[in-house]
């Protein structure tokens, strides 16, 4: 794998993790209590690293246990990602209103907001198509980018507010839709070849 391909995979996963939508959700409290939100964010980041690495390393094993082909998973994952992208495009997030407290640092902030169905699907596909080692490396790099975004974003929120973040989150939903389309088309094409050719 070339460095450019690796960077593309990291960018794809980062877009799906979409930390900007999480920042937009915590923005009101981040302006009022930045130190409190920073503590919550550190716990969230640790959970993101752990969950992303777990799914990256266990992707091919999970598919093998359930007897699911990679192409079937691509089709299902593409549908899930497309649904998430449409919901994010319309409302700014695919989950409802989130209460921000220390108990919510892992659920729902780390998962399902950042490491949600889209992230899990993407990591499982990467783990199977490439190798668990590649998926793990991509997950660490993308999680680091998410951590930097969250830590710097909380400091920037008091100056820029949540509106620019919501606009950027909606832009990322278009990238997610593109990834979903690619997954669906690849899965359908491979399924057609294996069944009818």
C-alpha positions as CSV (number, residue, x, y, z in Angstrom):
1,X,0.0,0.0,0.0
2,X,1.3,3.4,-1.0
3,X,1.4,6.3,1.5
4,X,-1.2,8.1,-0.6
5,X,-3.6,5.2,-0.4
6,X,-3.0,5.0,3.4
7,X,-3.8,8.8,3.7
8,X,-6.9,8.3,1.6
9,X,-8.1,5.6,4.0
10,X,-7.4,7.7,7.0
11,X,-9.3,10.6,5.5
12,X,-12.2,8.4,4.6
13,X,-12.4,7.0,8.2
14,X,-12.0,10.5,9.7
15,X,-14.9,11.8,7.6
16,X,-17.1,8.9,8.7
17,X,-16.1,9.5,12.4
18,X,-17.1,13.1,11.8
19,X,-15.8,14.7,15.1
20,X,-17.2,18.1,13.9
21,X,-20.7,17.0,14.5
22,X,-19.8,15.9,18.1
23,X,-18.2,19.3,18.6
24,X,-21.4,21.1,17.4
25,X,-23.3,19.0,20.0
26,X,-21.1,19.9,22.9
27,X,-20.6,23.5,21.8
28,X,-23.1,25.2,24.2
29,X,-21.6,23.6,27.3
30,X,-18.0,24.0,25.9
31,X,-18.5,27.8,25.8
32,X,-19.8,27.9,29.4
33,X,-17.6,25.2,31.1
34,X,-14.5,24.6,28.8
35,X,-12.5,22.8,31.5
36,X,-15.4,20.4,32.4
37,X,-16.0,19.6,28.7
38,X,-12.2,19.1,28.2
39,X,-12.3,16.4,31.0
40,X,-15.2,14.6,29.3
41,X,-13.4,14.9,26.0
42,X,-10.3,13.1,27.2
43,X,-12.4,10.1,28.3
44,X,-14.2,10.2,25.0
45,X,-10.9,10.2,23.1
46,X,-9.6,7.2,25.1
47,X,-12.8,5.3,24.3
48,X,-12.5,6.1,20.6
49,X,-9.0,4.8,20.4
50,X,-10.0,1.6,22.2
51,X,-13.2,0.9,20.2
52,X,-11.7,1.7,16.8
53,X,-8.7,-0.5,17.4
54,X,-10.9,-3.3,18.6
55,X,-13.0,-3.4,15.5
56,X,-10.0,-2.9,13.2
57,X,-8.3,-6.0,14.6
58,X,-11.3,-8.2,14.9
59,X,-13.1,-7.4,11.6
60,X,-12.2,-10.5,9.6
61,X,-12.8,-12.7,12.6
62,X,-16.3,-11.3,13.2
63,X,-17.3,-11.8,9.5
64,X,-15.9,-15.4,9.6
65,X,-17.8,-16.2,12.9
66,X,-21.1,-15.1,11.4
67,X,-20.4,-16.6,7.9
68,X,-20.9,-13.3,6.2
69,X,-19.2,-12.5,2.9
70,X,-17.3,-9.3,2.5
71,X,-19.6,-8.3,-0.4
72,X,-22.8,-8.8,1.6
73,X,-21.2,-6.7,4.3
74,X,-20.3,-4.0,1.8
75,X,-23.9,-3.8,0.6
76,X,-25.3,-3.7,4.1
77,X,-22.6,-1.2,5.2
78,X,-23.3,1.0,2.2
79,X,-27.0,1.2,3.1
80,X,-26.2,2.1,6.7
81,X,-23.6,4.7,5.7
82,X,-26.1,6.2,3.2
83,X,-28.8,6.4,5.9
84,X,-26.3,8.1,8.3
85,X,-25.2,10.6,5.7
86,X,-28.8,11.6,4.8
87,X,-29.7,12.0,8.4
88,X,-26.6,14.1,9.1
89,X,-27.2,16.2,6.1
90,X,-30.7,17.0,7.2
91,X,-30.3,17.4,10.9
92,X,-26.5,17.8,11.5
93,X,-26.3,14.5,13.4
94,X,-27.9,11.0,13.2
95,X,-28.7,10.9,16.9
96,X,-31.1,13.1,18.8
97,X,-30.3,15.6,21.6
98,X,-27.4,14.5,23.8
99,X,-27.1,15.4,27.5
100,X,-23.4,16.1,28.2
101,X,-22.1,14.7,31.5
102,X,-19.2,12.5,32.6
103,X,-21.4,9.5,32.3
104,X,-22.1,10.3,28.6
105,X,-18.4,10.5,27.7
106,X,-18.4,6.9,26.4
107,X,-22.1,6.5,25.5
108,X,-23.2,8.3,23.4
109,X,-20.2,10.6,22.7
110,X,-17.5,8.0,21.9
111,X,-20.1,5.5,20.6
112,X,-22.3,5.8,18.6
113,X,-21.5,9.5,17.8
114,X,-17.9,8.9,16.7
115,X,-17.4,5.1,16.6
116,X,-20.9,4.3,15.3
117,X,-22.3,1.9,12.7
118,X,-20.5,3.7,9.9
119,X,-17.1,3.6,11.5
120,X,-17.5,0.0,12.6
121,X,-18.6,-1.0,9.1
122,X,-15.7,0.8,7.5
123,X,-13.2,-0.8,9.8
124,X,-14.6,-4.3,9.3
125,X,-14.3,-3.9,5.6
126,X,-10.8,-2.5,5.8
127,X,-9.7,-5.3,8.0
128,X,-11.0,-7.9,5.6
129,X,-10.0,-6.2,2.3
130,X,-6.6,-5.2,3.4
131,X,-5.3,-6.7,6.7
132,X,-6.1,-6.2,10.4
133,X,-2.6,-4.5,10.7
134,X,-3.5,-1.9,8.0
135,X,-7.0,-1.4,9.5
136,X,-5.4,-0.9,13.0
137,X,-2.9,1.6,11.6
138,X,-5.7,3.5,9.9
139,X,-7.8,3.5,13.0
140,X,-5.0,4.9,15.2
141,X,-4.2,7.6,12.6
142,X,-7.9,8.6,12.2
143,X,-8.4,8.5,16.0
144,X,-5.5,10.8,16.5
145,X,-6.9,13.2,13.9
146,X,-10.3,13.0,15.8
147,X,-8.5,13.7,19.1
148,X,-6.7,16.7,17.7
149,X,-9.9,18.0,16.2
150,X,-11.8,17.7,19.5
151,X,-9.1,19.2,21.7
152,X,-8.4,22.1,19.5
153,X,-12.1,22.5,18.6
154,X,-13.2,22.9,22.2
155,X,-10.8,25.8,22.5
156,X,-11.9,27.4,19.2
157,X,-15.6,27.1,20.0
158,X,-15.7,30.2,22.1
159,X,-14.5,32.2,19.1
160,X,-16.3,30.7,16.2
161,X,-19.4,29.2,17.7
162,X,-21.2,26.0,16.5
163,X,-22.7,27.2,13.2
164,X,-19.5,26.7,11.1
165,X,-19.0,23.3,12.6
166,X,-22.6,22.3,11.7
167,X,-21.9,23.4,8.1
168,X,-18.7,21.4,8.0
169,X,-20.4,18.3,9.5
170,X,-23.0,18.5,6.7
171,X,-20.2,18.7,4.1
172,X,-18.6,15.6,5.6
173,X,-22.0,13.8,5.2
174,X,-21.5,14.2,1.4
175,X,-18.2,12.4,1.7
176,X,-19.9,9.7,3.7
177,X,-22.5,9.3,1.0
178,X,-19.8,8.9,-1.6
179,X,-18.1,6.2,0.5
180,X,-21.5,4.5,0.9
181,X,-22.1,4.6,-2.9
182,X,-18.7,3.1,-3.5
183,X,-19.3,0.3,-1.0
184,X,-22.7,-0.5,-2.5
185,X,-21.5,-0.5,-6.1
186,X,-18.4,-2.7,-5.3
187,X,-20.5,-5.1,-3.3
188,X,-23.2,-5.4,-6.0
189,X,-20.6,-5.7,-8.8
190,X,-18.7,-8.5,-7.0
191,X,-21.9,-10.3,-6.0
192,X,-23.1,-10.2,-9.7
193,X,-19.8,-11.6,-10.9
194,X,-19.7,-14.4,-8.4
195,X,-23.3,-15.4,-9.0
196,X,-24.0,-14.9,-12.7
197,X,-20.6,-15.0,-14.4
